Amino acid sequence: MGRKKQSRVTLQEVAKHAGVSRATASLVVRGSPNISKETREKVLKSIKELGYIYDRVAANLRSHQSSTVGLIITEIGNPFFSELLVGVHEALDKEGYTVILGTTFDSPDKQDALLSTMLEYRVGGVIMSPVPGSSPDMVERLKQWGIPVILVARKMLSEEPFDYVGIDNVAGGRIAAEHLIEQGHRRIAFLGGFSNSSVWTDRKKGFCEAIEQAGLEMDESLFVQSPATRQGGIEAIKRVMQHPQPPTGVFCYNDVVASGVMLGLKEQGIVPGKDVAVVGFDNIPESAVFSPSLTTIAAFPDRLGAKAADLLHRRMKGDEEEAKKLILQPELVVRESS
């Protein structure tokens, strides 16, 4: 004979086991601060011993509110998004939210599937860094779902009806180019990323503005698109250094690309920071320990995450103001690579 399926432990059973009321047990599982340490520990001990599992979806349905939010980013392997994730988690944890994380790897189909799954779990709102080239249909779907959506680090459309928290990428591109120009460089490459990304477009715009203002030649052959990865940087710098007039300075789409660029230069017997200056973007923690240490544009991903989380919390609590655009200003961090 098969084993009899064990019934789910109820909150009432937890309360009885701990010797408290059901209301008190409920406050403990919902993380209320209005419970003494002794009572909290007693209830938590009973939860562990009985194997109680909090049914968050059912609780959301009963209260008509959700304490669960979705976070959708491109990938956790990029340190920029790891830092952004920390900022989101720290801010939302203080407010008692549970975060469901999804990664798209920049796949529109994966993004659609993640959004649908999060809605099935009845999330109360979503923070997302959208896939480049997300369609207008995606915007309409999100509007119809009727939950707060905060875009962070990336935009979808110029006039999308959602809150947006990001860095001033145009200013960042301009600052990077101006720094290299001030160092005496006249042939400067822009490597990494793809043109279907709003981030790439804005960084290139600022970069080109500085080049034009300095009266330098705009050589499109020094603009090489590639995956925003270390390998993408290696391949991009190998290609551009084959140019009859190779660059003496390089601005990279992000720090991960920059790490690949410096590796690619070394493979060719070229010393980064001495023979060719390299500037990245993001100021990920690893950039300070690269060899040489990387000059970069600080994009403050942890601050972006915290601000996006704070804005989502306000929206979920009923803030009905018009969509906001919160833009942080980047900063140049000069190190050995330039």
C-alpha positions in Angstrom: 0.0 0.0 0.0 1.1 3.5 -0.7 2.0 6.0 2.0 -0.8 8.3 3.1 -0.2 11.8 2.0 0.6 14.0 4.9 -1.7 17.0 5.3 -0.3 20.5 5.3 0.5 22.0 8.7 -1.8 24.9 9.4 -1.0 28.2 11.1 -3.5 27.3 13.8 -1.5 24.2 14.7 1.7 26.3 14.9 0.0 28.7 17.2 -1.2 25.9 19.5 2.2 24.2 19.5 3.9 27.6 20.5 1.2 28.5 23.0 0.2 31.7 21.3 -2.8 33.0 19.4 -3.2 32.5 15.7 -3.1 36.2 15.2 0.3 36.4 17.0 1.7 33.5 14.9 0.4 35.3 11.8 2.3 38.4 12.8 5.5 36.4 13.2 5.4 34.8 9.7 4.6 38.2 8.1 7.7 39.7 9.8 5.9 42.2 12.0 8.2 44.2 14.3 5.5 44.4 17.0 6.4 41.0 18.5 8.7 40.4 21.4 12.0 38.5 20.7 11.0 35.7 23.0 7.6 35.1 21.4 9.1 35.3 17.9 11.7 32.7 18.7 9.0 30.4 20.3 6.9 30.6 17.1 9.8 30.1 14.8 10.9 27.1 16.8 7.4 25.6 16.4 7.4 26.4 12.6 10.7 24.5 12.2 9.6 21.5 14.3 6.2 21.1 12.6 7.5 21.9 9.1 5.0 24.7 8.5 5.2 26.4 5.1 3.8 29.9 4.7 1.3 30.0 1.7 2.2 33.5 0.5 0.0 33.3 -2.6 -3.1 32.5 -0.5 -2.2 35.3 1.9 -2.0 37.7 -0.9 -5.4 36.6 -2.2 -6.9 37.1 1.3 -5.5 40.6 1.8 -5.9 41.7 -1.8 -2.3 42.9 -1.5 1.0 41.3 -2.4 4.2 41.2 -0.5 6.0 39.5 -3.4 7.7 41.4 -6.2 9.4 40.3 -9.4 12.9 41.3 -10.5 14.0 40.6 -14.0 17.6 41.2 -15.2 19.7 40.1 -18.1 22.1 37.8 -16.1 23.5 37.5 -12.7 27.0 36.8 -14.0 27.6 40.4 -14.9 28.8 42.1 -11.7 26.8 45.3 -12.5 23.6 43.4 -12.2 24.8 41.6 -9.1 25.4 44.9 -7.5 22.0 46.2 -8.7 20.4 43.0 -7.2 22.0 43.8 -3.8 20.5 47.3 -3.8 17.0 46.0 -4.7 17.1 43.3 -2.1 18.4 45.4 0.8 15.7 48.1 0.1 12.8 45.7 -0.3 13.8 43.5 2.6 13.4 46.4 4.9 9.8 46.7 3.8 9.0 43.0 4.2 8.9 42.1 0.5 9.9 38.8 -1.0 11.8 39.1 -4.3 11.4 36.5 -7.1 14.4 36.8 -9.4 14.4 35.9 -13.1 17.2 36.2 -15.8 16.4 36.7 -19.5 19.9 36.4 -21.0 18.5 39.0 -23.4 16.0 36.7 -24.9 12.5 38.2 -25.6 10.9 34.8 -25.3 12.5 34.2 -21.9 11.4 37.7 -20.8 7.7 37.0 -21.8 7.8 33.6 -20.0 9.2 35.2 -16.8 6.6 37.9 -16.8 3.8 35.4 -17.2 5.2 33.2 -14.4 5.5 36.2 -12.0 1.9 37.1 -12.7 0.9 33.6 -11.9 2.5 34.0 -8.5 0.5 37.2 -8.2 3.5 39.6 -7.7 2.4 43.1 -6.7 4.9 44.8 -9.0 8.0 44.3 -11.2 11.4 45.8 -11.5 13.0 44.9 -14.8 15.9 45.7 -17.0 14.2 45.0 -20.3 15.7 43.0 -23.2 17.0 45.3 -25.9 14.5 45.8 -28.7 11.5 44.9 -26.5 8.4 45.3 -28.7 5.6 47.9 -28.3 3.4 44.8 -27.7 5.3 44.2 -24.5 4.5 47.8 -23.3 0.8 47.2 -24.0 0.8 43.9 -22.1 2.4 45.4 -19.1 -0.1 48.3 -19.1 -3.0 45.9 -19.3 -1.7 43.8 -16.3 -2.3 46.8 -14.1 0.6 46.4 -11.7 3.5 48.8 -11.1 6.5 48.4 -13.4 9.8 50.1 -12.8 12.4 50.0 -15.5 16.0 50.1 -14.3 19.3 50.6 -16.1 17.6 50.1 -19.5 14.7 51.7 -21.3 12.4 50.1 -23.9 10.9 53.1 -25.7 11.5 56.9 -25.6 8.0 57.6 -24.3 7.1 54.4 -22.4 4.5 54.9 -19.6 6.6 53.4 -16.9 8.9 54.7 -14.2 12.6 54.6 -15.1 15.7 54.7 -12.9 19.0 54.9 -14.6 22.4 56.5 -15.1 22.9 59.4 -17.5 24.6 57.3 -20.2 25.0 60.2 -22.6 27.0 62.1 -20.0 29.0 59.0 -19.2 30.0 58.5 -22.8 31.0 62.2 -23.1 33.0 62.1 -19.9 34.9 59.0 -21.0 35.8 60.5 -24.4 36.8 63.9 -22.9 39.1 62.1 -20.5 40.9 60.3 -23.3 41.1 63.5 -25.4 42.6 65.3 -22.4 45.2 62.6 -22.2 46.3 63.5 -25.8 44.5 60.7 -27.7 43.2 61.5 -31.1 42.1 58.1 -32.4 39.7 56.6 -30.0 37.7 53.4 -30.4 34.3 52.6 -29.0 34.1 48.8 -28.4 31.4 46.4 -27.2 27.6 46.2 -26.9 25.0 46.3 -29.7 23.1 49.2 -31.3 19.6 47.8 -30.4 20.3 48.7 -26.8 19.2 52.2 -25.5 22.3 52.1 -23.3 24.7 51.6 -26.2 22.9 54.3 -28.2 23.2 56.8 -25.4 26.8 56.1 -24.6 27.8 56.4 -28.2 25.9 59.6 -28.5 27.8 61.2 -25.6 31.1 59.8 -27.0 30.5 61.2 -30.4 29.5 64.6 -29.0 32.9 64.9 -27.3 34.8 63.7 -30.4 33.0 66.3 -32.6 33.4 69.1 -30.0 37.2 68.4 -30.0 37.3 68.7 -33.8 38.5 65.1 -34.2 37.8 62.8 -37.1 34.8 60.5 -36.6 36.1 57.1 -37.9 33.2 54.7 -37.8 35.6 51.8 -38.4 36.8 52.3 -34.8 33.2 51.5 -33.6 33.0 47.7 -33.2 29.9 46.0 -31.8 30.2 42.8 -29.9 28.6 40.8 -27.1 29.1 42.7 -23.8 31.3 40.0 -22.4 35.0 39.4 -21.8 35.3 37.3 -25.0 33.5 40.0 -26.9 36.1 42.5 -25.7 39.0 40.2 -26.7 37.6 39.8 -30.2 36.7 43.5 -30.7 40.2 44.8 -29.7 41.9 42.2 -32.0 39.8 43.4 -34.9 40.4 47.1 -34.3 44.1 46.8 -33.7 44.4 45.4 -37.3 43.4 48.8 -38.6 46.1 50.6 -40.7 45.8 53.4 -38.1 44.9 51.7 -34.8 43.5 53.6 -31.9 45.7 54.8 -29.0 42.6 55.0 -26.7 39.6 52.8 -26.2 36.3 53.4 -24.6 34.5 50.2 -23.7 30.7 49.6 -23.4 31.2 48.2 -19.9 33.9 47.0 -17.5 33.5 43.4 -18.5 34.2 44.3 -22.1 37.2 46.4 -20.9 38.6 43.4 -19.0 38.5 41.5 -22.3 40.1 44.4 -24.2 43.0 44.5 -21.8 43.5 40.7 -22.1 43.3 41.0 -25.9 45.9 43.8 -25.9 48.3 41.7 -23.8 47.9 38.7 -26.1 49.2 41.0 -28.9 52.2 42.2 -26.9 50.6 45.6 -26.3 50.6 47.1 -22.8 47.2 48.5 -21.7 47.6 51.8 -19.8 51.0 52.4 -21.5 50.7 51.7 -25.2 46.9 51.9 -25.4 44.6 53.7 -22.8 41.4 51.9 -21.8 38.3 53.3 -20.1 35.4 51.1 -19.0 31.9 51.8 -17.7 30.1 50.8 -14.5 32.9 50.7 -11.9 32.2 47.1 -10.9 34.2 46.1 -7.8 36.6 44.0 -9.9 37.7 47.0 -11.9 39.9 48.2 -9.1 41.9 44.9 -9.1 42.3 44.4 -12.8 45.9 44.5 -14.1 46.3 47.4 -14.7 43.5 48.8 -12.5 40.7 50.1 -14.8 39.8 53.7 -15.3 36.0 53.7 -15.6 32.7 55.6 -15.4 31.0 54.9 -12.1 27.3 54.0 -12.7 26.3 53.1 -9.1 24.3 50.0 -9.7 23.5 49.4 -6.0 22.0 53.0 -5.8 20.0 52.3 -9.0 18.6 49.2 -7.4 17.7 50.9 -4.1 16.0 53.8 -5.9 14.0 51.4 -8.1 12.9 49.4 -5.1 11.9 52.5 -3.2 9.9 53.8 -6.1 8.2 50.4 -6.6 7.3 50.3 -2.9 5.6 53.7 -3.1 3.7 52.6 -6.2 2.5 49.5 -4.6 1.3 51.6 -1.6 -0.9 53.7 -3.9 1.3 56.6 -5.1 -0.5 57.6 -8.3 1.8 60.4 -9.6 2.8 60.4 -13.2 5.7 58.2 -14.3 9.0 59.4 -13.1 12.5 59.4 -14.6 15.1 59.3 -11.9 18.5 59.8 -13.5 21.8 59.6 -11.6 24.9 61.4 -12.8 28.0 59.3 -13.6 31.5 60.0 -12.3 34.9 59.4 -13.7 37.2 57.1 -11.7 40.8 57.4 -12.9 43.1 54.5 -12.4 46.2 52.9 -14.1 44.7 52.0 -17.5 44.6 55.6 -18.7 
